[in-house]
Amino acid sequence: MKSIKPLSLLRWFLALAALGVMLAVLLNKTPEPAVAPDPAPAATAPQASSEPDTAEEVFGAPLPALESLEQLDLDTPPARRGLDLQHWTTSQGTKVYYMQADELPMLDIQLLFAAGASRDGEQPGLAMLTNALLNEGTASLSADDIAGGFDRLGAQFSNSAYRDMGLISLRSLTASDKLEPALALFAQVLAEPAFPAKAVERVREQMLAGLQYRQQRPGAIASEAFWSTLYPQHPYGSLPDGEAEALQAIKQADLKRFHQTYYAAGNAVIALVGAIDRQQAEQLAQHLADALPEGPAAPLTPAPEAVSASTTHIDFASAQTQVIVGQQGIQRGDPDYAALYVGNQILGGSGFGSRLMEQVREKRGLAYSVSSGFTPMQAPGPFSISLQTRSDQADTALEVVNSTLDAFIAEGPTEAELVRAKQQILGEFPLSTASNSAIVGQLAAIGFYHLPLNQMQLFLDQVQALTVEQIQSAFAAHLDPAQRVTITVGPPQPEPSAEPAGETAPAAAEQSPAEESTP
C-alpha cells in the first residue's frame, strides 16, 4: 500500500480549507439593497500557491473567481417551481386540492377539518383530546397495530390540533402494494376511532401533566394571558390544551360526538401532492370522503369584539421578565395581508436586520432576541411582539418596543428597507414549494381559508408591487394603539408611592414590592 506523506496530507487539508473559505465568502455575503450607491468589490479566489497539491490541482480544474452577490440581478424574480394546481369537490361536499408531482414515487396527503379548539364550547381541551386519540385504536385495531401497520408499509402518519383546525396527514410510497394498504389503514383510523378507555385516560393524564408544566414556564403563562385578554368571551380566548377540571369531565361519548360532528366529509379539505394522476387522485379523494361521517361544514368562527388597551403584570419568581405586546390583527384572506406581511418582516419578523432587533438588542442590549408577527386565522388573529429581558430593564424595553412600533405605524419603512425585504421574501419563497410536503400544506390552507387557487402566485405579485405608502397605510389601518395589550410575567413590580398630595418621599426611601401571587 502506498503511504501518504504528512506534507502531502497537510496540503490537501490546506486546499480544502481554501475552498471552504471561498464558499463561506459567497454564502455569508449579505446582499445590499438595489439603491446602494456602489457595490462592494468582487471577492476573488486566493492566489495559487507555488507549492504542489494546490486546490486547483486537487480538483482538476481552475477554480473560478467568486463574484459578490451585490453584482447579481436582484430585480429579476428567482425561478419558481411550476405549480399545476387543480381543485374539485366530492359528492359529499369535500373540497379537494391536487398537484401531480412525479419527481419522487411518493404521495403526501393532508386533511384539514374545522375541528380546532374554537369548537370546544363549554369543554376546553375537547378538540385536542379528540385529535390526539384518533390513532389510539379502532374497533378492530389497537394503537400498536396502527403504528406497526404504517411502519411496515414505510408510511408516515401524523395528527395535530390548533385553535382553528384539526390536521391529519399521511406520506406513502405510490407503489400499489404500499399505497393501497396504507390508504386503507389511514381511512380506518380517520373514520372509525374507538376512543378506548385506557387510551383516553393515558392521553388525558398527559394533557393534565402538560398543563402543570405550562405553569412553570413564564412564556407559556404570558401567552395564555395574552390570548385570554385579547379574546374575552370568544373561542380564541380558551387555551387549546384545555383546563384541568374540564379535561377531567370529558367522557368517551363527548369524544365520539365531537368526531362525528367535526370530522365529517362536508367539514373537510383534502390536499394531495405526489406521483399520481388526476384519475387516481379523484378516486382516492372520493374513497376518503366516503369513509368519513356524513355532515356539513362547520359555521365560520365569529369575529371577536374589539378590546381596549390594557397592561397586565403576572408575578413569577424569575430573574427575567417575559413581555408580549400586541392586539387583534387580521383574518386570512384580508386584502392587506401582503402589505402587513412584508412590513412585519421589516419591523421584527426577519431576525437580525429588523428594526426591533436593531433598537432592542443591537443598540441597547436589552434582550437577546425580539420578534413580531401576524397570525391570520379564520377570524382575526393576533399581532404580537415578544421578548424576554432582565427584570430591571423591562420598563425600558417596553418603551423602546412601543416607540419603535409607533414610529413604524406613523412613517412606514424606508425605500431601502422595502427593497431588501422584497429580495429576501422573493428569494426564500422557492423553498416553500421545494418539497411536496411544503406544497400540500399550502394547498390545504388555501382550501381551509377559502383562498383563490392561485394564491401563491398572487402573493408574490402583490409583494413585488408593494410601495412604502401601502405598507404604512396598512399598518395604520390595522394597528390602533388604543387597542394595544401589554402582558408581562416576572418578579413582582413595586407598588406606586402613596404619599399625600404636596409631599414627596425621601430620595432614598424604598417602595414595598407588590405581594406575590400565584400565576
C-alpha positions as CSV (number, residue, x, y, z in Angstrom):
1,M,0.0,0.0,0.0
2,K,1.3,3.4,-0.9
3,S,1.9,5.6,2.1
4,I,0.6,9.2,2.4
5,K,3.3,11.7,3.3
6,P,2.4,14.1,6.1
7,L,3.3,17.1,4.0
8,S,1.1,15.9,1.1
9,L,-1.8,15.3,3.5
10,L,-1.4,18.8,5.0
11,R,-1.5,20.3,1.6
12,W,-4.8,18.5,0.9
13,F,-6.3,20.0,4.1
14,L,-5.0,23.4,3.2
15,A,-6.5,23.1,-0.3
16,L,-9.9,22.1,1.1
17,A,-9.7,24.9,3.7
18,A,-9.1,27.4,0.9
19,L,-12.2,26.2,-0.9
20,G,-14.2,26.4,2.3
21,V,-13.1,30.0,2.8
22,M,-14.2,30.9,-0.7
23,L,-17.6,29.2,-0.3
24,A,-18.1,30.9,3.1
25,V,-17.5,34.3,1.4
26,L,-20.1,33.6,-1.1
27,L,-22.7,32.1,1.3
28,N,-22.3,34.7,4.0
29,K,-22.3,37.8,1.9
30,T,-25.3,39.9,2.7
31,P,-26.9,41.5,-0.4
32,E,-27.2,45.2,-0.3
33,P,-30.4,47.0,-1.4
34,A,-30.7,47.9,-5.1
35,V,-30.4,51.6,-4.2
36,A,-26.9,51.1,-2.6
37,P,-24.5,53.6,-4.3
38,D,-21.6,51.3,-5.1
39,P,-21.4,47.5,-4.8
40,A,-18.5,46.1,-2.8
41,P,-15.6,44.9,-5.0
42,A,-15.9,41.3,-6.2
43,A,-14.4,38.7,-4.0
44,T,-11.8,36.7,-5.9
45,A,-10.1,33.4,-5.3
46,P,-6.8,33.5,-3.4
47,Q,-3.6,33.5,-5.5
48,A,-2.4,30.0,-6.4
49,S,0.4,28.7,-4.3
50,S,3.7,27.8,-5.8
51,E,3.7,24.5,-3.9
52,P,2.3,21.3,-5.5
53,D,-1.1,19.9,-4.5
54,T,-2.9,23.2,-4.6
55,A,-6.7,23.4,-4.7
56,E,-6.5,23.8,-8.5
57,E,-4.5,20.6,-8.8
58,V,-6.6,18.7,-6.3
59,F,-9.9,19.4,-8.1
60,G,-8.5,19.0,-11.6
61,A,-9.5,22.4,-13.0
62,P,-9.0,26.1,-12.2
63,L,-11.4,27.5,-9.6
64,P,-13.5,30.4,-11.0
65,A,-13.4,33.8,-9.3
66,L,-16.4,34.3,-6.9
67,E,-18.5,37.4,-7.6
68,S,-20.1,39.5,-5.0
69,L,-23.9,39.0,-4.5
70,E,-24.3,42.7,-5.0
71,Q,-23.5,42.2,-8.7
72,L,-26.3,39.7,-9.2
73,D,-29.5,40.8,-10.9
74,L,-31.8,41.1,-7.9
75,D,-34.6,42.8,-9.9
76,T,-35.3,39.6,-11.7
77,P,-37.5,37.3,-9.6
78,P,-35.9,33.9,-8.8
79,A,-37.0,30.8,-10.7
80,R,-40.2,29.3,-9.3
81,R,-41.4,25.7,-9.5
82,G,-44.2,25.3,-11.9
83,L,-47.4,24.5,-10.0
84,D,-50.3,22.9,-11.8
85,L,-52.8,23.2,-9.1
86,Q,-56.3,21.7,-9.5
87,H,-59.4,21.7,-7.5
88,W,-62.8,19.9,-7.3
89,T,-65.5,18.9,-4.8
90,T,-66.6,15.3,-3.9
91,S,-70.3,14.3,-3.9
92,Q,-70.3,14.9,-0.1
93,G,-69.1,18.5,-0.5
94,T,-65.5,17.7,0.5
95,K,-63.1,20.2,-1.1
96,V,-60.1,18.6,-2.9
97,Y,-56.9,20.3,-3.9
98,Y,-54.3,18.4,-6.0
99,M,-51.0,18.7,-7.8
100,Q,-49.2,15.9,-9.7
101,A,-45.5,15.7,-8.9
102,D,-43.8,12.7,-10.5
103,E,-40.2,13.5,-9.3
104,L,-40.4,11.0,-6.5
105,P,-42.6,7.9,-6.2
106,M,-44.4,9.3,-3.1
107,L,-47.7,10.8,-2.2
108,D,-48.4,13.4,0.5
109,I,-52.0,13.7,1.8
110,Q,-53.3,16.2,4.3
111,L,-56.8,16.6,5.6
112,L,-57.9,19.8,7.5
113,F,-61.1,20.0,9.5
114,A,-62.7,23.0,11.1
115,A,-62.2,21.0,14.3
116,G,-59.8,23.0,16.4
117,A,-60.2,24.4,19.9
118,S,-62.5,27.1,18.7
119,R,-65.1,24.3,18.6
120,D,-64.6,23.2,22.2
121,G,-67.7,25.1,23.5
122,E,-68.0,24.5,27.3
123,Q,-65.4,21.7,27.3
124,P,-61.9,23.2,26.9
125,G,-59.5,20.7,25.6
126,L,-62.1,18.5,23.8
127,A,-60.7,19.2,20.3
128,M,-57.1,18.4,21.2
129,L,-58.0,15.3,23.1
130,T,-60.2,14.0,20.3
131,N,-57.4,14.6,17.7
132,A,-54.7,13.0,19.9
133,L,-56.8,9.8,20.2
134,L,-57.5,9.2,16.5
135,N,-54.6,6.8,16.1
136,E,-55.1,5.1,19.5
137,G,-57.3,2.3,18.2
138,T,-60.3,1.3,16.2
139,A,-62.9,-1.4,16.8
140,S,-60.5,-4.0,15.3
141,L,-57.1,-2.4,15.7
142,S,-55.0,-1.4,18.7
143,A,-52.6,1.6,18.8
144,D,-49.7,-0.9,18.3
145,D,-51.5,-2.4,15.3
146,I,-51.9,1.0,13.7
147,A,-48.3,2.1,14.4
148,G,-46.9,-1.2,13.2
149,G,-49.0,-1.2,10.1
150,F,-47.7,2.2,9.0
151,D,-44.2,1.2,9.8
152,R,-44.3,-2.0,7.8
153,L,-45.5,0.0,4.8
154,G,-42.9,2.7,5.2
155,A,-45.7,5.3,5.6
156,Q,-45.8,8.2,8.0
157,F,-48.9,9.3,9.9
158,S,-49.3,12.5,11.9
159,N,-52.0,14.4,13.6
160,S,-52.3,17.7,15.5
161,A,-54.9,20.3,16.6
162,Y,-54.8,24.0,16.9
163,R,-57.3,26.8,17.6
164,D,-58.8,26.8,14.1
165,M,-58.3,23.3,12.8
166,G,-57.6,19.6,13.3
167,L,-55.0,18.2,11.0
168,I,-54.3,14.6,9.8
169,S,-51.6,13.7,7.2
170,L,-50.1,10.7,5.5
171,R,-47.0,10.2,3.4
172,S,-46.7,7.0,1.5
173,L,-44.8,5.4,-1.4
174,T,-47.0,5.2,-4.5
175,A,-46.3,1.5,-5.4
176,S,-49.6,-0.2,-5.3
177,D,-48.5,-2.8,-2.7
178,K,-47.6,0.1,-0.4
179,L,-50.1,2.9,-1.2
180,E,-53.3,0.8,-1.2
181,P,-52.9,-0.8,2.2
182,A,-51.6,2.5,3.6
183,L,-54.7,4.3,2.4
184,A,-57.0,1.6,3.7
185,L,-55.4,1.9,7.2
186,F,-55.4,5.7,7.0
187,A,-59.1,5.7,6.2
188,Q,-60.0,3.4,9.0
189,V,-58.0,5.4,11.6
190,L,-59.6,8.6,10.3
191,A,-63.2,7.5,10.2
192,E,-63.5,4.8,12.9
193,P,-61.7,5.8,16.0
194,A,-62.9,3.8,19.0
195,F,-61.5,6.1,21.8
196,P,-60.5,3.1,24.0
197,A,-61.0,3.9,27.7
198,K,-57.3,3.1,28.7
199,A,-56.1,5.4,25.9
200,V,-58.4,8.1,26.9
201,E,-57.1,8.1,30.5
202,R,-53.5,7.9,29.4
203,V,-53.7,10.8,26.9
204,R,-55.8,12.8,29.4
205,E,-53.1,12.4,32.1
206,Q,-50.5,13.5,29.6
207,M,-52.5,16.7,28.9
208,L,-53.0,17.4,32.6
209,A,-49.3,17.0,33.1
210,G,-48.7,19.4,30.3
211,L,-51.0,22.0,31.9
212,Q,-48.9,21.7,35.1
213,Y,-45.7,22.1,33.2
214,R,-47.0,25.3,31.5
215,Q,-47.3,26.9,34.9
216,Q,-43.5,26.6,35.3
217,R,-42.8,28.5,32.1
218,P,-43.3,32.3,32.1
219,G,-43.5,32.3,28.3
220,A,-46.5,29.9,28.3
221,I,-48.1,31.9,31.1
222,A,-47.7,35.2,29.2
223,S,-49.1,33.6,26.0
224,E,-52.2,32.3,27.7
225,A,-52.8,35.7,29.4
226,F,-52.3,37.4,26.1
227,W,-54.9,35.3,24.2
228,S,-57.4,35.5,27.0
229,T,-57.1,39.3,27.3
230,L,-57.4,39.8,23.5
231,Y,-60.3,37.4,23.1
232,P,-62.6,37.6,26.2
233,Q,-65.9,35.7,25.6
234,H,-64.5,34.4,22.3
235,P,-63.5,30.9,21.3
236,Y,-59.9,32.0,20.6
237,G,-59.5,33.1,24.2
238,S,-59.5,29.5,25.6
239,L,-56.3,27.5,25.8
240,P,-56.3,24.7,23.3
241,D,-54.7,22.4,25.9
242,G,-57.8,22.8,28.0
243,E,-58.4,23.3,31.7
244,A,-57.9,20.6,34.3
245,E,-61.5,20.5,35.6
246,A,-62.9,20.4,32.0
247,L,-60.5,17.7,30.9
248,Q,-61.4,15.5,33.9
249,A,-65.1,15.7,33.0
250,I,-64.8,14.7,29.3
251,K,-66.4,11.3,28.6
252,Q,-66.0,8.9,25.7
253,A,-69.4,9.9,24.4
254,D,-68.2,13.5,24.2
255,L,-65.2,12.4,22.0
256,K,-67.4,10.4,19.7
257,R,-69.9,13.3,19.4
258,F,-67.1,15.7,18.5
259,H,-65.6,13.4,16.0
260,Q,-69.0,12.7,14.3
261,T,-69.8,16.4,14.1
262,Y,-66.5,18.0,13.1
263,Y,-64.6,15.2,11.3
264,A,-67.3,15.0,8.8
265,A,-67.0,14.9,5.0
266,G,-68.6,18.3,4.5
267,N,-66.2,19.9,7.0
268,A,-63.0,18.5,5.4
269,V,-60.4,19.8,3.0
270,I,-58.3,17.2,1.3
271,A,-54.9,18.1,-0.3
272,L,-52.9,15.7,-2.4
273,V,-49.5,16.2,-3.9
274,G,-47.4,13.4,-5.5
275,A,-46.9,10.8,-8.2
276,I,-50.5,10.0,-9.0
277,D,-52.5,11.2,-12.0
278,R,-55.8,13.1,-11.8
279,Q,-58.0,10.0,-12.2
280,Q,-56.2,8.3,-9.3
281,A,-56.5,11.5,-7.2
282,E,-60.2,11.7,-7.8
283,Q,-60.7,8.0,-6.8
284,L,-58.5,8.4,-3.7
285,A,-60.2,11.6,-2.5
286,Q,-63.7,10.1,-3.1
287,H,-62.6,7.0,-1.1
288,L,-61.6,9.1,1.9
289,A,-64.7,11.2,1.7
290,D,-66.9,8.1,1.6
291,A,-65.2,6.8,4.7
292,L,-65.8,9.9,6.7
293,P,-69.0,10.6,8.7
294,E,-71.7,12.5,6.8
295,G,-72.1,16.1,7.9
296,P,-71.9,19.7,6.7
297,A,-69.2,22.3,7.1
298,A,-69.0,23.9,10.5
299,P,-70.0,27.6,10.7
300,L,-67.2,30.1,10.4
301,T,-65.6,31.3,13.7
302,P,-67.3,34.7,14.6
303,A,-65.3,37.9,14.6
304,P,-64.2,39.0,18.1
305,E,-65.2,42.2,19.8
306,A,-62.5,44.9,19.9
307,V,-60.8,45.3,23.2
308,S,-59.3,48.5,24.8
309,A,-55.6,49.0,25.6
310,S,-54.5,47.4,28.9
311,T,-51.4,46.4,30.8
312,T,-51.3,43.3,33.0
313,H,-48.4,42.0,35.1
314,I,-48.3,38.5,36.4
315,D,-45.9,37.8,39.3
316,F,-43.5,34.9,38.7
317,A,-40.3,34.1,40.6
318,S,-37.6,34.6,37.9
319,A,-34.7,36.9,37.1
320,Q,-36.2,37.6,33.6
321,T,-39.4,39.2,32.6
322,Q,-41.4,37.9,29.6
323,V,-43.0,40.6,27.6
324,I,-45.8,40.4,25.0
325,V,-47.2,43.5,23.3
326,G,-50.0,43.2,20.7
327,Q,-53.6,43.4,19.6
328,Q,-56.1,41.8,17.3
329,G,-54.8,41.7,13.8
330,I,-56.3,40.3,10.6
331,Q,-58.1,37.2,9.3
332,R,-56.6,35.1,6.5
333,G,-57.6,36.5,3.2
334,D,-57.5,40.1,4.2
335,P,-56.6,42.3,1.2
336,D,-53.8,43.9,3.3
337,Y,-52.2,40.5,4.1
338,A,-49.2,41.0,1.7
339,A,-48.5,44.6,2.9
340,L,-48.7,43.6,6.5
341,Y,-46.5,40.5,6.0
342,V,-43.8,42.5,4.2
343,G,-44.0,45.3,6.7
344,N,-43.7,42.9,9.6
345,Q,-40.5,41.4,8.1
346,I,-39.0,44.8,8.2
347,L,-40.4,45.6,11.7
348,G,-39.5,42.4,13.5
349,G,-40.1,39.3,11.6
350,S,-36.8,38.8,9.9
351,G,-34.4,38.5,12.8
352,F,-31.2,40.4,12.6
353,G,-31.6,43.5,10.4
354,S,-35.2,44.1,11.6
355,R,-36.0,47.4,13.3
356,L,-36.9,45.9,16.6
357,M,-33.8,43.8,16.7
358,E,-31.7,46.8,15.9
359,Q,-33.3,49.0,18.5
360,V,-33.8,46.5,21.3
361,R,-30.7,44.3,21.0
362,E,-28.0,45.9,18.9
363,K,-28.3,49.5,20.1
364,R,-29.3,48.9,23.7
365,G,-28.6,45.2,24.6
366,L,-32.0,44.9,26.3
367,A,-32.8,41.4,25.1
368,Y,-31.1,38.5,23.3
369,S,-33.9,38.3,20.8
370,V,-37.1,40.2,19.9
371,S,-39.6,39.3,17.2
372,S,-43.0,40.3,15.9
373,G,-45.6,38.6,13.8
374,F,-49.2,38.5,12.5
375,T,-51.2,35.2,12.9
376,P,-54.0,35.4,10.4
377,M,-56.8,32.9,11.2
378,Q,-60.3,32.2,10.3
379,A,-61.3,35.1,12.5
380,P,-58.9,38.0,13.0
381,G,-55.9,36.5,14.8
382,P,-53.3,38.4,16.9
383,F,-50.4,40.7,16.0
384,S,-47.7,40.3,18.7
385,I,-44.2,41.4,19.7
386,S,-42.4,39.2,22.2
387,L,-39.1,39.3,24.1
388,Q,-37.5,38.3,27.4
389,T,-35.4,40.8,29.2
390,R,-33.7,41.4,32.6
391,S,-36.4,42.4,35.0
392,D,-34.8,45.7,36.0
393,Q,-34.8,46.6,32.2
394,A,-38.4,45.6,31.5
395,D,-39.8,49.2,31.5
396,T,-37.0,50.4,29.3
397,A,-37.6,47.5,26.8
398,L,-41.3,48.3,26.7
399,E,-40.6,51.9,25.9
400,V,-38.3,51.0,23.1
401,V,-40.8,48.4,21.7
402,N,-43.7,50.9,21.8
403,S,-41.8,53.8,20.3
404,T,-40.4,51.6,17.5
405,L,-43.8,50.3,16.7
406,D,-45.4,53.8,16.8
407,A,-42.7,55.2,14.5
408,F,-43.3,52.4,12.0
409,I,-47.1,52.9,12.0
410,A,-46.6,56.6,11.5
411,E,-43.9,56.5,8.9
412,G,-43.7,53.1,7.4
413,P,-40.4,51.5,6.1
414,T,-37.8,53.3,4.1
415,E,-37.4,52.5,0.4
416,A,-34.1,50.7,1.1
417,E,-35.8,48.5,3.8
418,L,-38.6,47.6,1.4
419,V,-36.2,46.7,-1.4
420,R,-34.2,44.5,1.0
421,A,-37.4,42.8,2.3
422,K,-38.7,42.1,-1.1
423,Q,-35.4,40.5,-2.1
424,Q,-35.4,38.3,1.0
425,I,-39.0,37.2,0.6
426,L,-38.8,36.5,-3.1
427,G,-35.5,34.7,-2.6
428,E,-36.9,32.5,0.1
429,F,-40.2,31.7,-1.5
430,P,-38.9,28.9,-3.8
431,L,-38.1,26.9,-0.6
432,S,-41.8,27.0,0.3
433,T,-42.5,24.9,-2.9
434,A,-39.3,22.9,-3.0
435,S,-40.9,19.8,-1.4
436,N,-44.2,18.1,-1.8
437,S,-44.9,18.2,1.9
438,A,-44.5,22.0,1.8
439,I,-46.9,22.3,-1.2
440,V,-49.5,20.0,0.3
441,G,-49.6,22.2,3.4
442,Q,-50.2,25.4,1.4
443,L,-52.9,23.7,-0.7
444,A,-54.7,22.6,2.4
445,A,-54.6,26.1,3.8
446,I,-55.9,27.6,0.5
447,G,-58.9,25.3,0.8
448,F,-59.4,25.8,4.5
449,Y,-59.3,29.6,4.4
450,H,-61.2,29.9,1.1
451,L,-58.4,31.5,-0.8
452,P,-58.1,31.6,-4.6
453,L,-56.3,28.6,-6.2
454,N,-53.5,30.8,-7.5
455,Q,-53.0,32.4,-4.1
456,M,-49.2,31.7,-4.0
457,Q,-48.6,33.5,-7.3
458,L,-50.9,36.3,-6.3
459,F,-49.0,36.8,-3.1
460,L,-45.7,37.1,-5.0
461,D,-47.1,39.5,-7.5
462,Q,-48.5,41.6,-4.6
463,V,-45.2,41.6,-2.8
464,Q,-43.3,42.8,-5.9
465,A,-45.8,45.7,-6.5
466,L,-45.9,47.0,-2.9
467,T,-44.9,50.6,-2.1
468,V,-43.8,52.2,1.1
469,E,-47.1,54.1,1.3
470,Q,-49.2,51.0,1.0
471,I,-47.3,49.3,3.9
472,Q,-47.6,52.4,6.1
473,S,-51.3,52.7,5.3
474,A,-52.0,49.1,6.1
475,F,-50.2,49.3,9.5
476,A,-52.0,52.5,10.4
477,A,-55.4,50.9,9.4
478,H,-55.0,47.7,11.4
479,L,-52.9,48.6,14.4
480,D,-54.7,51.1,16.6
481,P,-52.6,52.0,19.7
482,A,-55.9,52.4,21.6
483,Q,-56.3,48.6,21.4
484,R,-52.8,47.6,22.3
485,V,-52.4,45.0,25.0
486,T,-49.3,44.5,27.2
487,I,-48.6,41.4,29.2
488,T,-45.5,41.0,31.4
489,V,-44.6,37.9,33.5
490,G,-41.8,38.2,36.0
491,P,-40.8,39.3,39.5
492,P,-43.3,41.4,41.5
493,Q,-43.4,45.1,40.4
494,P,-43.0,47.8,43.1
495,E,-46.2,49.5,44.2
496,P,-46.6,53.2,43.3
497,S,-45.8,55.6,46.2
498,A,-48.9,56.6,48.2
499,E,-47.5,59.9,49.6
500,P,-50.1,62.6,50.5
501,A,-50.6,65.4,48.0
502,G,-47.9,68.1,48.3
503,E,-45.3,65.7,49.9
504,T,-42.5,63.8,48.3
505,A,-40.9,60.7,49.5
506,P,-37.2,60.9,50.5
507,A,-34.9,60.1,47.7
508,A,-33.5,57.0,49.4
509,A,-36.9,55.6,50.5
510,E,-37.7,52.1,49.2
511,Q,-41.1,51.2,47.8
512,S,-42.7,48.0,49.1
513,P,-42.9,45.3,46.4
514,A,-46.4,44.1,45.5
515,E,-47.4,40.9,47.2
516,E,-46.5,37.9,45.0
517,S,-49.5,36.0,43.7
518,T,-49.8,32.6,42.1
519,P,-50.0,32.8,38.3
